């Protein structure tokens, strides 16, 4: 089964997003802004990561962004000027 390169790239990027989401949710819980248990921290981090993954894959497929550079995502017109 061959995967789409955009999906595969975002899947690997989701590992870092999950770690950052876990730190953010954990910090919010520790500081008292939200009140959740230990296991729910993992679940909420996963939910945030899944949302990020879905939105990024849809956006990249819609805009047909196959370039891996962050500049093509931030300023798509700059990459069009180079071509």
LINSULFEN-V669426 format. One record per backbone hydrogen bond with DSSP energy under -1.0 kcal/mol. NH is the residue of the N-H (numbers start at 1). CO is the residue of the C=O. If there is no record, write none. Layout:
BEGIN
nh = <NH:NH>
co = <CO:CO>
END
This chain:
BEGIN
nh = <8:9:10:11:12:13:14:17:18:19:20:21:22:23:24:25:26:27:28:29:30:31:33:34:43:44:45:46:47:48:49:50:51:52:53:54:55:56:57:58:59:60:61:62:63:65:66:74:75:80:81:82:83>
co = <4:5:6:7:8:9:10:13:14:15:16:17:18:19:20:21:22:23:24:25:26:27:28:28:39:40:41:42:43:44:45:46:47:48:49:50:51:52:53:54:55:56:57:58:59:60:64:70:71:76:77:78:79>
END
